[in-house]
């Protein structure tokens, strides 16, 4: 599984506005503040909603601290996705946050 820092993610987001980024935190956590480009897909719903993701594009996964996104990344990688886990999650995110 590939990993990247939140700083690396921020650099990519500045260059590429159409990145496929999912936030696997629960809906209430996401509503409290998230990266604008991130789609909320809670880990608890991931298995039922995997079909909402584009398997032909790289996928970046974030959560609060990195644990849930790591679990989601393992699952998605086994399902055939090109996945990168964002280490440190939103706790380390220094960029803009949308609510």
GUFIMAR-946049 format. One record per residue: residue number from 1; x, y, z of N, C-alpha, C in turn. Coordinates in Angstrom, 3 decimals. Each point is the difference from the previous one (the first is absolute). Example, Ala and Ser with C-alpha at 12.3 -4.5 7.8 and 13.67 -1.06 7.14 Angstrom:
REM residues 2
<r><k>1</k><n_X>13.190</n_X><n_Y>-5.690</n_Y><n_Z>7.800</n_Z><ca_X>-0.890</ca_X><ca_Y>1.190</ca_Y><ca_Z>0.000</ca_Z><c_X>0.900</c_X><c_Y>1.200</c_Y><c_Z>0.000</c_Z></r>
<r><k>2</k><n_X>-0.350</n_X><n_Y>1.050</n_Y><n_Z>-0.720</n_Z><ca_X>0.820</ca_X><ca_Y>1.190</ca_Y><ca_Z>0.060</ca_Z><c_X>-0.770</c_X><c_Y>1.090</c_Y><c_Z>0.730</c_Z></r>
***
This chain:
REM residues 99
<r><k>1</k><n_X>0.838</n_X><n_Y>-1.174</n_Y><n_Z>0.000</n_Z><ca_X>-0.838</ca_X><ca_Y>1.174</ca_Y><ca_Z>0.000</ca_Z><c_X>0.887</c_X><c_Y>1.242</c_Y><c_Z>0.000</c_Z></r>
<r><k>2</k><n_X>-0.378</n_X><n_Y>0.967</n_Y><n_Z>-0.835</n_Z><ca_X>0.744</ca_X><ca_Y>1.254</ca_Y><ca_Z>-0.064</ca_Z><c_X>-0.492</c_X><c_Y>0.941</c_Y><c_Z>1.100</c_Z></r>
<r><k>3</k><n_X>0.895</n_X><n_Y>0.831</n_Y><n_Z>0.483</n_Z><ca_X>-0.333</ca_X><ca_Y>0.998</ca_Y><ca_Z>1.008</ca_Z><c_X>0.536</c_X><c_Y>1.353</c_Y><c_Z>-0.428</c_Z></r>
<r><k>4</k><n_X>-0.639</n_X><n_Y>1.064</n_Y><n_Z>0.476</n_Z><ca_X>0.498</ca_X><ca_Y>1.347</ca_Y><ca_Z>-0.226</ca_Z><c_X>-0.338</c_X><c_Y>0.844</c_Y><c_Z>1.224</c_Z></r>
<r><k>5</k><n_X>0.725</n_X><n_Y>1.080</n_Y><n_Z>0.162</n_Z><ca_X>-0.271</ca_X><ca_Y>0.915</ca_Y><ca_Z>1.108</ca_Z><c_X>-1.113</c_X><c_Y>0.966</c_Y><c_Z>-0.392</c_Z></r>
<r><k>6</k><n_X>-0.542</n_X><n_Y>0.701</n_Y><n_Z>0.985</n_Z><ca_X>-1.006</ca_X><ca_Y>1.008</ca_Y><ca_Z>-0.296</ca_Z><c_X>0.608</c_X><c_Y>1.145</c_Y><c_Z>-0.798</c_Z></r>
<r><k>7</k><n_X>1.276</n_X><n_Y>0.286</n_Y><n_Z>0.217</n_Z><ca_X>0.675</ca_X><ca_Y>1.047</ca_Y><ca_Z>-0.790</ca_Z><c_X>0.081</c_X><c_Y>-0.397</c_Y><c_Z>-1.470</c_Z></r>
<r><k>8</k><n_X>0.315</n_X><n_Y>-1.271</n_Y><n_Z>-0.260</n_Z><ca_X>0.047</ca_X><ca_Y>-0.485</ca_Y><ca_Z>-1.387</ca_Z><c_X>-1.387</c_X><c_Y>0.067</c_Y><c_Z>-0.632</c_Z></r>
<r><k>9</k><n_X>-1.035</n_X><n_Y>-0.352</n_Y><n_Z>0.778</n_Z><ca_X>-1.366</ca_X><ca_Y>0.076</ca_Y><ca_Z>-0.515</ca_Z><c_X>-0.354</c_X><c_Y>1.440</c_Y><c_Z>-0.352</c_Z></r>
<r><k>10</k><n_X>0.364</n_X><n_Y>0.925</n_Y><n_Z>0.853</n_Z><ca_X>-0.312</ca_X><ca_Y>1.410</ca_Y><ca_Z>-0.262</ca_Z><c_X>0.665</c_X><c_Y>0.476</c_Y><c_Z>-1.291</c_Z></r>
<r><k>11</k><n_X>1.236</n_X><n_Y>-0.430</n_Y><n_Z>-0.247</n_Z><ca_X>0.697</ca_X><ca_Y>0.359</ca_Y><ca_Z>-1.244</ca_Z><c_X>-0.742</c_X><c_Y>-0.552</c_Y><c_Z>-1.216</c_Z></r>
<r><k>12</k><n_X>-0.441</n_X><n_Y>-1.248</n_Y><n_Z>0.076</n_Z><ca_X>-0.734</ca_X><ca_Y>-0.614</ca_Y><ca_Z>-1.106</ca_Z><c_X>-1.316</c_X><c_Y>0.744</c_Y><c_Z>-0.242</c_Z></r>
<r><k>13</k><n_X>-0.707</n_X><n_Y>0.348</n_Y><n_Z>1.067</n_Z><ca_X>-1.279</ca_X><ca_Y>0.697</ca_Y><ca_Z>-0.137</ca_Z><c_X>0.167</c_X><c_Y>1.376</c_Y><c_Z>-0.635</c_Z></r>
<r><k>14</k><n_X>1.133</n_X><n_Y>0.639</n_Y><n_Z>0.213</n_Z><ca_X>0.251</ca_X><ca_Y>1.304</ca_Y><ca_Z>-0.609</ca_Z><c_X>0.238</c_X><c_Y>-0.131</c_Y><c_Z>-1.499</c_Z></r>
<r><k>15</k><n_X>0.531</n_X><n_Y>-1.144</n_Y><n_Z>-0.429</n_Z><ca_X>0.314</ca_X><ca_Y>-0.216</ca_Y><ca_Z>-1.405</ca_Z><c_X>-1.151</c_X><c_Y>-0.646</c_Y><c_Z>-0.766</c_Z></r>
<r><k>16</k><n_X>-0.716</n_X><n_Y>-0.897</n_Y><n_Z>0.655</n_Z><ca_X>-1.043</ca_X><ca_Y>-0.785</ca_Y><ca_Z>-0.684</ca_Z><c_X>-1.316</c_X><c_Y>0.144</c_Y><c_Z>0.758</c_Z></r>
<r><k>17</k><n_X>-0.952</n_X><n_Y>0.671</n_Y><n_Z>-0.597</n_Z><ca_X>-1.265</ca_X><ca_Y>0.284</ca_Y><ca_Z>0.673</ca_Z><c_X>-0.988</c_X><c_Y>-1.164</c_Y><c_Z>-0.055</c_Z></r>
<r><k>18</k><n_X>0.247</n_X><n_Y>-0.991</n_Y><n_Z>-0.825</n_Z><ca_X>-0.953</ca_X><ca_Y>-1.097</ca_Y><ca_Z>-0.167</ca_Z><c_X>0.458</c_X><c_Y>-1.289</c_Y><c_Z>0.675</c_Z></r>
<r><k>19</k><n_X>0.830</n_X><n_Y>0.115</n_Y><n_Z>1.002</n_Z><ca_X>0.502</ca_X><ca_Y>-1.174</ca_Y><ca_Z>0.710</ca_Z><c_X>-1.167</c_X><c_Y>-0.794</c_Y><c_Z>0.603</c_Z></r>
<r><k>20</k><n_X>0.123</n_X><n_Y>-1.309</n_Y><n_Z>0.017</n_Z><ca_X>-1.013</ca_X><ca_Y>-0.859</ca_Y><ca_Z>0.625</ca_Z><c_X>0.447</c_X><c_Y>-0.225</c_Y><c_Z>1.454</c_Z></r>
<r><k>21</k><n_X>-0.620</n_X><n_Y>0.752</n_Y><n_Z>0.891</n_Z><ca_X>0.343</ca_X><ca_Y>-0.018</ca_Y><ca_Z>1.418</ca_Z><c_X>-1.244</c_X><c_Y>-0.367</c_Y><c_Z>0.793</c_Z></r>
<r><k>22</k><n_X>0.112</n_X><n_Y>-1.042</n_Y><n_Z>0.828</n_Z><ca_X>-1.132</ca_X><ca_Y>-0.348</ca_Y><ca_Z>0.855</ca_Z><c_X>0.395</c_X><c_Y>0.151</c_Y><c_Z>1.468</c_Z></r>
<r><k>23</k><n_X>-0.956</n_X><n_Y>0.492</n_Y><n_Z>0.766</n_Z><ca_X>0.138</ca_X><ca_Y>0.176</ca_Y><ca_Z>1.440</ca_Z><c_X>-0.860</c_X><c_Y>-1.081</c_Y><c_Z>0.628</c_Z></r>
<r><k>24</k><n_X>0.625</n_X><n_Y>-0.937</n_Y><n_Z>0.711</n_Z><ca_X>-0.726</ca_X><ca_Y>-1.158</ca_Y><ca_Z>0.520</ca_Z><c_X>-0.483</c_X><c_Y>0.190</c_Y><c_Z>1.444</c_Z></r>
<r><k>25</k><n_X>0.028</n_X><n_Y>1.245</n_Y><n_Z>0.473</n_Z><ca_X>-0.564</ca_X><ca_Y>0.276</ca_Y><ca_Z>1.323</ca_Z><c_X>-1.525</c_X><c_Y>-0.062</c_Y><c_Z>-0.073</c_Z></r>
<r><k>26</k><n_X>-0.625</n_X><n_Y>-0.110</n_Y><n_Z>1.146</n_Z><ca_X>-1.460</ca_X><ca_Y>-0.029</ca_Y><ca_Z>0.046</ca_Z><c_X>-0.558</c_X><c_Y>1.360</c_Y><c_Z>-0.427</c_Z></r>
<r><k>27</k><n_X>-1.255</n_X><n_Y>0.018</n_Y><n_Z>-0.402</n_Z><ca_X>-0.634</ca_X><ca_Y>1.185</ca_Y><ca_Z>-0.561</ca_Z><c_X>0.091</c_X><c_Y>1.216</c_Y><c_Z>0.917</c_Z></r>
<r><k>28</k><n_X>-0.210</n_X><n_Y>-0.198</n_Y><n_Z>1.309</n_Z><ca_X>0.061</ca_X><ca_Y>1.132</ca_Y><ca_Z>0.927</ca_Z><c_X>1.409</c_X><c_Y>0.555</c_Y><c_Z>0.124</c_Z></r>
<r><k>29</k><n_X>1.021</n_X><n_Y>-0.856</n_Y><n_Z>-0.063</n_Z><ca_X>1.387</ca_X><ca_Y>0.468</ca_Y><ca_Z>0.042</ca_Z><c_X>0.318</c_X><c_Y>0.811</c_Y><c_Z>-1.255</c_Z></r>
<r><k>30</k><n_X>-0.421</n_X><n_Y>-0.514</n_Y><n_Z>-1.141</n_Z><ca_X>0.207</ca_X><ca_Y>0.674</ca_Y><ca_Z>-1.284</ca_Z><c_X>-0.666</c_X><c_Y>1.372</c_Y><c_Z>0.004</c_Z></r>
<r><k>31</k><n_X>-1.222</n_X><n_Y>0.077</n_Y><n_Z>0.526</n_Z><ca_X>-0.739</ca_X><ca_Y>1.262</ca_Y><ca_Z>0.047</ca_Z><c_X>0.696</c_X><c_Y>1.036</c_Y><c_Z>0.876</c_Z></r>
<r><k>32</k><n_X>0.790</n_X><n_Y>-0.448</n_Y><n_Z>0.960</n_Z><ca_X>0.714</ca_X><ca_Y>0.904</ca_Y><ca_Z>0.887</ca_Z><c_X>1.186</c_X><c_Y>0.683</c_Y><c_Z>-0.648</c_Z></r>
<r><k>33</k><n_X>0.407</n_X><n_Y>-0.458</n_Y><n_Z>-1.173</n_Z><ca_X>1.111</ca_X><ca_Y>0.592</ca_Y><ca_Z>-0.735</ca_Z><c_X>0.704</c_X><c_Y>-1.033</c_Y><c_Z>-0.851</c_Z></r>
<r><k>34</k><n_X>0.131</n_X><n_Y>0.309</n_Y><n_Z>-1.284</n_Z><ca_X>0.610</ca_X><ca_Y>-0.946</ca_Y><ca_Z>-0.938</ca_Z><c_X>0.725</c_X><c_Y>0.758</c_Y><c_Z>-1.119</c_Z></r>
<r><k>35</k><n_X>0.811</n_X><n_Y>-0.711</n_Y><n_Z>-0.733</n_Z><ca_X>0.665</ca_X><ca_Y>0.547</ca_Y><ca_Z>-1.179</ca_Z><c_X>-1.059</c_X><c_Y>0.153</c_Y><c_Z>-1.086</c_Z></r>
<r><k>36</k><n_X>-0.041</n_X><n_Y>1.164</n_Y><n_Z>-0.626</n_Z><ca_X>-1.072</ca_X><ca_Y>0.328</ca_Y><ca_Z>-0.965</ca_Z><c_X>-0.171</c_X><c_Y>-1.078</c_Y><c_Z>-1.069</c_Z></r>
<r><k>37</k><n_X>1.096</n_X><n_Y>-0.538</n_Y><n_Z>-0.524</n_Z><ca_X>-0.075</ca_X><ca_Y>-0.973</ca_Y><ca_Z>-1.097</ca_Z><c_X>-0.374</c_X><c_Y>-1.414</c_Y><c_Z>0.469</c_Z></r>
<r><k>38</k><n_X>-0.050</n_X><n_Y>-0.218</n_Y><n_Z>1.306</n_Z><ca_X>-0.239</ca_X><ca_Y>-1.350</ca_Y><ca_Z>0.524</ca_Z><c_X>-1.474</c_X><c_Y>-0.383</c_Y><c_Z>-0.040</c_Z></r>
<r><k>39</k><n_X>-0.236</n_X><n_Y>-1.221</n_Y><n_Z>-0.454</n_Z><ca_X>-1.348</ca_X><ca_Y>-0.574</ca_Y><ca_Z>0.022</ca_Z><c_X>-0.107</c_X><c_Y>-0.830</c_Y><c_Z>1.274</c_Z></r>
<r><k>40</k><n_X>-1.091</n_X><n_Y>0.160</n_Y><n_Z>0.723</n_Z><ca_X>-0.198</ca_X><ca_Y>-0.778</ca_Y><ca_Z>1.223</ca_Z><c_X>-0.517</c_X><c_Y>-1.389</c_Y><c_Z>-0.343</c_Z></r>
<r><k>41</k><n_X>0.744</n_X><n_Y>-0.996</n_Y><n_Z>0.403</n_Z><ca_X>-0.371</ca_X><ca_Y>-1.395</ca_Y><ca_Z>-0.189</ca_Z><c_X>0.424</c_X><c_Y>-0.737</c_Y><c_Z>1.278</c_Z></r>
<r><k>42</k><n_X>-0.839</n_X><n_Y>0.050</n_Y><n_Z>1.045</n_Z><ca_X>0.382</ca_X><ca_Y>-0.566</ca_Y><ca_Z>1.296</ca_Z><c_X>0.475</c_X><c_Y>-1.449</c_Y><c_Z>-0.111</c_Z></r>
<r><k>43</k><n_X>1.004</n_X><n_Y>-0.327</n_Y><n_Z>0.783</n_Z><ca_X>0.535</ca_X><ca_Y>-1.357</ca_Y><ca_Z>0.006</ca_Z><c_X>-1.111</c_X><c_Y>-1.013</c_Y><c_Z>0.264</c_Z></r>
<r><k>44</k><n_X>-0.957</n_X><n_Y>0.361</n_Y><n_Z>0.850</n_Z><ca_X>-1.096</ca_X><ca_Y>-0.908</ca_Y><ca_Z>0.336</ca_Z><c_X>-0.910</c_X><c_Y>-0.298</c_Y><c_Z>-1.192</c_Z></r>
<r><k>45</k><n_X>0.083</n_X><n_Y>0.811</n_Y><n_Z>-1.071</n_Z><ca_X>-0.833</ca_X><ca_Y>-0.193</ca_Y><ca_Z>-1.195</ca_Z><c_X>0.824</c_X><c_Y>-0.387</c_Y><c_Z>-1.232</c_Z></r>
<r><k>46</k><n_X>1.292</n_X><n_Y>-0.100</n_Y><n_Z>0.160</n_Z><ca_X>0.894</ca_X><ca_Y>-0.162</ca_Y><ca_Z>-1.146</ca_Z><c_X>-0.318</c_X><c_Y>-1.233</c_Y><c_Z>-0.852</c_Z></r>
<r><k>47</k><n_X>-0.217</n_X><n_Y>-1.127</n_Y><n_Z>0.631</n_Z><ca_X>-0.253</ca_X><ca_Y>-1.229</ca_Y><ca_Z>-0.762</ca_Z><c_X>-1.248</c_X><c_Y>0.120</c_Y><c_Z>-0.877</c_Z></r>
<r><k>48</k><n_X>-1.031</n_X><n_Y>0.689</n_Y><n_Z>0.511</n_Z><ca_X>-1.247</ca_X><ca_Y>0.149</ca_Y><ca_Z>-0.754</ca_Z><c_X>0.094</c_X><c_Y>1.089</c_Y><c_Z>-1.062</c_Z></r>
<r><k>49</k><n_X>0.958</n_X><n_Y>0.917</n_Y><n_Z>0.130</n_Z><ca_X>0.046</ca_X><ca_Y>1.163</ca_Y><ca_Z>-0.893</ca_Z><c_X>1.246</c_X><c_Y>0.060</c_Y><c_Z>-0.885</c_Z></r>
<r><k>50</k><n_X>0.781</n_X><n_Y>-1.058</n_Y><n_Z>-0.038</n_Z><ca_X>1.215</ca_X><ca_Y>-0.018</ca_Y><ca_Z>-0.806</ca_Z><c_X>-0.289</c_X><c_Y>0.294</c_Y><c_Z>-1.468</c_Z></r>
<r><k>51</k><n_X>-1.178</n_X><n_Y>-0.354</n_Y><n_Z>-0.464</n_Z><ca_X>-0.370</ca_X><ca_Y>0.228</ca_Y><ca_Z>-1.408</ca_Z><c_X>-0.088</c_X><c_Y>1.487</c_Y><c_Z>-0.349</c_Z></r>
<r><k>52</k><n_X>-0.006</n_X><n_Y>0.890</n_Y><n_Z>0.989</n_Z><ca_X>-0.034</ca_X><ca_Y>1.443</ca_Y><ca_Z>-0.250</ca_Z><c_X>1.372</c_X><c_Y>0.553</c_Y><c_Z>-0.394</c_Z></r>
<r><k>53</k><n_X>1.029</n_X><n_Y>-0.824</n_Y><n_Z>0.118</n_Z><ca_X>1.366</ca_X><ca_Y>0.438</ca_Y><ca_Z>-0.278</ca_Z><c_X>0.415</c_X><c_Y>-0.386</c_Y><c_Z>-1.412</c_Z></r>
<r><k>54</k><n_X>0.864</n_X><n_Y>0.805</n_Y><n_Z>-0.590</n_Z><ca_X>0.508</ca_X><ca_Y>-0.246</ca_Y><ca_Z>-1.348</ca_Z><c_X>1.264</c_X><c_Y>-0.846</c_Y><c_Z>0.092</c_Z></r>
<r><k>55</k><n_X>-0.124</n_X><n_Y>-1.274</n_Y><n_Z>-0.380</n_Z><ca_X>1.123</ca_X><ca_Y>-0.932</ca_Y><ca_Z>0.091</ca_Z><c_X>1.108</c_X><c_Y>0.307</c_Y><c_Z>-1.007</c_Z></r>
<r><k>56</k><n_X>-0.274</n_X><n_Y>0.875</n_Y><n_Z>-0.966</n_Z><ca_X>1.001</ca_X><ca_Y>0.330</ca_Y><ca_Z>-1.016</ca_Z><c_X>0.882</c_X><c_Y>1.182</c_Y><c_Z>0.395</c_Z></r>
<r><k>57</k><n_X>-0.272</n_X><n_Y>0.605</n_Y><n_Z>1.158</n_Z><ca_X>0.778</ca_X><ca_Y>1.157</ca_Y><ca_Z>0.453</ca_Z><c_X>0.624</c_X><c_Y>-0.289</c_Y><c_Z>1.360</c_Z></r>
<r><k>58</k><n_X>1.201</n_X><n_Y>0.524</n_Y><n_Z>0.244</n_Z><ca_X>0.607</ca_X><ca_Y>-0.162</ca_Y><ca_Z>1.329</ca_Z><c_X>-0.916</c_X><c_Y>0.560</c_Y><c_Z>1.083</c_Z></r>
<r><k>59</k><n_X>0.078</n_X><n_Y>-0.581</n_Y><n_Z>1.160</n_Z><ca_X>-0.879</ca_X><ca_Y>0.341</ca_Y><ca_Z>1.109</ca_Z><c_X>0.844</c_X><c_Y>0.343</c_Y><c_Z>1.229</c_Z></r>
<r><k>60</k><n_X>-0.327</n_X><n_Y>1.105</n_Y><n_Z>0.655</n_Z><ca_X>0.667</ca_X><ca_Y>0.415</ca_Y><ca_Z>1.232</ca_Z><c_X>-1.019</c_X><c_Y>-0.090</c_Y><c_Z>1.123</c_Z></r>
<r><k>61</k><n_X>0.425</n_X><n_Y>-0.521</n_Y><n_Z>1.166</n_Z><ca_X>-0.915</ca_X><ca_Y>-0.252</ca_Y><ca_Z>1.100</ca_Z><c_X>0.509</c_X><c_Y>0.694</c_Y><c_Z>1.265</c_Z></r>
<r><k>62</k><n_X>-0.916</n_X><n_Y>0.737</n_Y><n_Z>0.670</n_Z><ca_X>0.350</ca_X><ca_Y>0.719</ca_Y><ca_Z>1.225</ca_Z><c_X>-1.061</c_X><c_Y>-0.255</c_Y><c_Z>1.064</c_Z></r>
<r><k>63</k><n_X>0.410</n_X><n_Y>0.111</n_Y><n_Z>1.258</n_Z><ca_X>-0.931</ca_X><ca_Y>-0.084</ca_Y><ca_Z>1.129</ca_Z><c_X>0.469</c_X><c_Y>0.999</c_Y><c_Z>1.055</c_Z></r>
<r><k>64</k><n_X>-0.235</n_X><n_Y>-0.267</n_Y><n_Z>1.269</n_Z><ca_X>0.413</ca_X><ca_Y>0.941</ca_Y><ca_Z>1.035</ca_Z><c_X>1.498</c_X><c_Y>-0.099</c_Y><c_Z>0.286</c_Z></r>
<r><k>65</k><n_X>0.497</n_X><n_Y>-1.217</n_Y><n_Z>0.249</n_Z><ca_X>1.404</ca_X><ca_Y>-0.165</ca_Y><ca_Z>0.388</ca_Z><c_X>0.788</c_X><c_Y>-0.964</c_Y><c_Z>-0.888</c_Z></r>
<r><k>66</k><n_X>-0.679</n_X><n_Y>-0.810</n_Y><n_Z>-0.796</n_Z><ca_X>0.699</ca_X><ca_Y>-0.912</ca_Y><ca_Z>-0.899</ca_Z><c_X>-0.358</c_X><c_Y>-1.464</c_Y><c_Z>0.154</c_Z></r>
<r><k>67</k><n_X>-0.654</n_X><n_Y>-0.368</n_Y><n_Z>1.092</n_Z><ca_X>-0.341</ca_X><ca_Y>-1.405</ca_Y><ca_Z>0.221</ca_Z><c_X>-1.116</c_X><c_Y>-0.506</c_Y><c_Z>-0.893</c_Z></r>
<r><k>68</k><n_X>-1.104</n_X><n_Y>0.725</n_Y><n_Z>-0.039</n_Z><ca_X>-1.123</ca_X><ca_Y>-0.423</ca_Y><ca_Z>-0.846</ca_Z><c_X>0.357</c_X><c_Y>0.082</c_Y><c_Z>-1.474</c_Z></r>
<r><k>69</k><n_X>0.746</n_X><n_Y>1.030</n_Y><n_Z>-0.369</n_Z><ca_X>0.384</ca_X><ca_Y>0.110</ca_Y><ca_Z>-1.413</ca_Z><c_X>0.942</c_X><c_Y>-1.135</c_Y><c_Z>-0.393</c_Z></r>
<r><k>70</k><n_X>0.837</n_X><n_Y>-0.460</n_Y><n_Z>0.930</n_Z><ca_X>0.872</ca_X><ca_Y>-1.137</ca_Y><ca_Z>-0.290</ca_Z><c_X>-0.845</c_X><c_Y>-1.253</c_Y><c_Z>-0.233</c_Z></r>
<r><k>71</k><n_X>-1.005</n_X><n_Y>-0.223</n_Y><n_Z>0.868</n_Z><ca_X>-0.883</ca_X><ca_Y>-1.163</ca_Y><ca_Z>-0.175</ca_Z><c_X>-0.756</c_X><c_Y>0.087</c_Y><c_Z>-1.319</c_Z></r>
<r><k>72</k><n_X>-0.511</n_X><n_Y>1.203</n_Y><n_Z>-0.316</n_Z><ca_X>-0.721</ca_X><ca_Y>0.195</ca_Y><ca_Z>-1.259</ca_Z><c_X>0.929</c_X><c_Y>-0.223</c_Y><c_Z>-1.188</c_Z></r>
<r><k>73</k><n_X>1.227</n_X><n_Y>0.478</n_Y><n_Z>0.107</n_Z><ca_X>0.967</ca_X><ca_Y>-0.149</ca_Y><ca_Z>-1.099</ca_Z><c_X>0.327</c_X><c_Y>-1.462</c_Y><c_Z>-0.262</c_Z></r>
<r><k>74</k><n_X>0.157</n_X><n_Y>-0.769</n_Y><n_Z>1.059</n_Z><ca_X>0.259</ca_X><ca_Y>-1.434</ca_Y><ca_Z>-0.159</ca_Z><c_X>-1.171</c_X><c_Y>-0.660</c_Y><c_Z>-0.713</c_Z></r>
<r><k>75</k><n_X>-1.214</n_X><n_Y>0.301</n_Y><n_Z>0.436</n_Z><ca_X>-1.198</ca_X><ca_Y>-0.568</ca_Y><ca_Z>-0.622</ca_Z><c_X>-0.076</c_X><c_Y>0.384</c_Y><c_Z>-1.478</c_Z></r>
<r><k>76</k><n_X>0.191</n_X><n_Y>1.288</n_Y><n_Z>-0.292</n_Z><ca_X>-0.117</ca_X><ca_Y>0.490</ca_Y><ca_Z>-1.386</ca_Z><c_X>1.116</c_X><c_Y>-0.543</c_Y><c_Z>-0.887</c_Z></r>
<r><k>77</k><n_X>1.188</n_X><n_Y>-0.138</n_Y><n_Z>0.551</n_Z><ca_X>1.105</ca_X><ca_Y>-0.569</ca_Y><ca_Z>-0.782</ca_Z><c_X>-0.315</c_X><c_Y>-1.454</c_Y><c_Z>-0.373</c_Z></r>
<r><k>78</k><n_X>-0.561</n_X><n_Y>-0.749</n_Y><n_Z>0.946</n_Z><ca_X>-0.384</ca_X><ca_Y>-1.382</ca_Y><ca_Z>-0.274</ca_Z><c_X>-1.129</c_X><c_Y>-0.078</c_Y><c_Z>-1.020</c_Z></r>
<r><k>79</k><n_X>-0.793</n_X><n_Y>1.079</n_Y><n_Z>-0.098</n_Z><ca_X>-1.091</ca_X><ca_Y>0.058</ca_Y><ca_Z>-0.971</ca_Z><c_X>0.482</c_X><c_Y>0.487</c_Y><c_Z>-1.368</c_Z></r>
<r><k>80</k><n_X>1.307</n_X><n_Y>0.269</n_Y><n_Z>-0.122</n_Z><ca_X>0.571</ca_X><ca_Y>0.348</ca_Y><ca_Z>-1.291</ca_Z><c_X>0.248</c_X><c_Y>1.479</c_Y><c_Z>-0.246</c_Z></r>
<r><k>81</k><n_X>-0.168</n_X><n_Y>0.839</n_Y><n_Z>1.007</n_Z><ca_X>0.230</ca_X><ca_Y>1.435</ca_Y><ca_Z>-0.157</ca_Z><c_X>1.471</c_X><c_Y>0.347</c_Y><c_Z>0.188</c_Z></r>
<r><k>82</k><n_X>0.430</n_X><n_Y>1.074</n_Y><n_Z>-0.668</n_Z><ca_X>1.324</ca_X><ca_Y>0.589</ca_Y><ca_Z>0.196</ca_Z><c_X>-0.169</c_X><c_Y>1.004</c_Y><c_Z>1.136</c_Z></r>
<r><k>83</k><n_X>0.411</n_X><n_Y>-0.370</n_Y><n_Z>1.213</n_Z><ca_X>-0.328</ca_X><ca_Y>0.756</ca_Y><ca_Z>1.209</ca_Z><c_X>1.241</c_X><c_Y>0.583</c_Y><c_Z>0.676</c_Z></r>
<r><k>84</k><n_X>-0.163</n_X><n_Y>1.212</n_Y><n_Z>0.528</n_Z><ca_X>1.021</ca_X><ca_Y>0.615</ca_Y><ca_Z>0.841</ca_Z><c_X>-0.667</c_X><c_Y>0.444</c_Y><c_Z>1.299</c_Z></r>
<r><k>85</k><n_X>0.556</n_X><n_Y>-0.455</n_Y><n_Z>1.119</n_Z><ca_X>-0.483</ca_X><ca_Y>0.384</ca_Y><ca_Z>1.319</ca_Z><c_X>0.677</c_X><c_Y>1.308</c_Y><c_Z>0.412</c_Z></r>
<r><k>86</k><n_X>-0.779</n_X><n_Y>0.924</n_Y><n_Z>0.574</n_Z><ca_X>0.560</ca_X><ca_Y>1.271</ca_Y><ca_Z>0.480</ca_Z><c_X>0.332</c_X><c_Y>-0.152</c_Y><c_Z>1.481</c_Z></r>
<r><k>87</k><n_X>1.298</n_X><n_Y>-0.072</n_Y><n_Z>0.307</n_Z><ca_X>0.466</ca_X><ca_Y>-0.162</ca_Y><ca_Z>1.379</ca_Z><c_X>-0.341</c_X><c_Y>1.221</c_Y><c_Z>0.854</c_Z></r>
<r><k>88</k><n_X>-0.424</n_X><n_Y>-0.249</n_Y><n_Z>1.223</n_Z><ca_X>-0.261</ca_X><ca_Y>1.089</ca_Y><ca_Z>0.934</ca_Z><c_X>-1.380</c_X><c_Y>0.604</c_Y><c_Z>-0.110</c_Z></r>
<r><k>89</k><n_X>-0.665</n_X><n_Y>-0.204</n_Y><n_Z>-1.126</n_Z><ca_X>-1.373</ca_X><ca_Y>0.448</ca_Y><ca_Z>-0.186</ca_Z><c_X>-0.249</c_X><c_Y>1.472</c_Y><c_Z>0.266</c_Z></r>
<r><k>90</k><n_X>-1.241</n_X><n_Y>0.294</n_Y><n_Z>0.326</n_Z><ca_X>-0.422</ca_X><ca_Y>1.385</ca_Y><ca_Z>0.210</ca_Z><c_X>0.682</c_X><c_Y>0.634</c_Y><c_Z>1.210</c_Z></r>
<r><k>91</k><n_X>0.499</n_X><n_Y>-0.812</n_Y><n_Z>0.919</n_Z><ca_X>0.717</ca_X><ca_Y>0.548</ca_Y><ca_Z>1.154</ca_Z><c_X>1.271</c_X><c_Y>0.718</c_Y><c_Z>-0.433</c_Z></r>
<r><k>92</k><n_X>0.580</n_X><n_Y>-0.429</n_Y><n_Z>-1.122</n_Z><ca_X>1.227</ca_X><ca_Y>0.619</ca_Y><ca_Z>-0.505</ca_Z><c_X>-0.253</c_X><c_Y>0.979</c_Y><c_Z>-1.150</c_Z></r>
<r><k>93</k><n_X>-1.230</n_X><n_Y>0.087</n_Y><n_Z>-0.470</n_Z><ca_X>-0.328</ca_X><ca_Y>0.847</ca_Y><ca_Z>-1.157</ca_Z><c_X>0.147</c_X><c_Y>1.475</c_Y><c_Z>0.377</c_Z></r>
<r><k>94</k><n_X>0.781</n_X><n_Y>0.739</n_Y><n_Z>-0.777</n_Z><ca_X>0.224</ca_X><ca_Y>1.429</ca_Y><ca_Z>0.251</ca_Z><c_X>-0.732</c_X><c_Y>0.893</c_Y><c_Z>-1.002</c_Z></r>
<r><k>95</k><n_X>-0.584</n_X><n_Y>-0.594</n_Y><n_Z>-1.031</n_Z><ca_X>-0.653</ca_X><ca_Y>0.771</ca_Y><ca_Z>-1.058</ca_Z><c_X>-1.395</c_X><c_Y>0.461</c_Y><c_Z>0.390</c_Z></r>
<r><k>96</k><n_X>-0.703</n_X><n_Y>0.546</n_Y><n_Z>-0.977</n_Z><ca_X>-1.351</ca_X><ca_Y>0.500</ca_Y><ca_Z>0.212</ca_Z><c_X>-0.957</c_X><c_Y>-1.142</c_Y><c_Z>0.327</c_Z></r>
<r><k>97</k><n_X>-1.013</n_X><n_Y>0.337</n_Y><n_Z>0.783</n_Z><ca_X>-1.026</ca_X><ca_Y>-0.967</ca_Y><ca_Z>0.398</ca_Z><c_X>-1.367</c_X><c_Y>0.601</c_Y><c_Z>-0.335</c_Z></r>
<r><k>98</k><n_X>-0.860</n_X><n_Y>-0.803</n_Y><n_Z>-0.604</n_Z><ca_X>-1.377</ca_X><ca_Y>0.402</ca_Y><ca_Z>-0.298</ca_Z><c_X>-0.939</c_X><c_Y>-0.618</c_Y><c_Z>1.009</c_Z></r>
<r><k>99</k><n_X>-1.117</n_X><n_Y>0.670</n_Y><n_Z>0.236</n_Z><ca_X>-1.030</ca_X><ca_Y>-0.547</ca_Y><ca_Z>0.912</ca_Z><c_X>-1.339</c_X><c_Y>-0.007</c_Y><c_Z>-0.683</c_Z></r>
***
